[in-house]
Amino acid sequence: MESRVAVMSIIVENAGAAEPINAILHTHSDCIIGRMGIPYRKRNINIISIAMDAPQNTISALAGKLGSLPGVSVKTAYSGVMG
């Protein structure tokens, strides 16, 4: 299956979701190119950006798992580059 390059943006409003988020991301570490986390203390949220190279169904499944966690919002942008 062809892989796609994508960037996933995650907004975490529930601090209790940190451990499940990290566990889910660890299971997909083979397709994660890089990760950046920014704590925004003024608003009491965390912002996570994930760059990925994986089949589209894998990326969608990861976004679905993360987005199903309480207090977690996910949006994904896909590159047109496939390979």
Buried (B, 14 or more C-beta within 10 A) or exposed (E): EEBBBBBBBBBBEBEEBBEBBEEBBEEBEEBBEEBEBEEEEEEEBBBBEBBBBBBBEBBBEBBEBBBEBEEBEBEBEBEEEEE
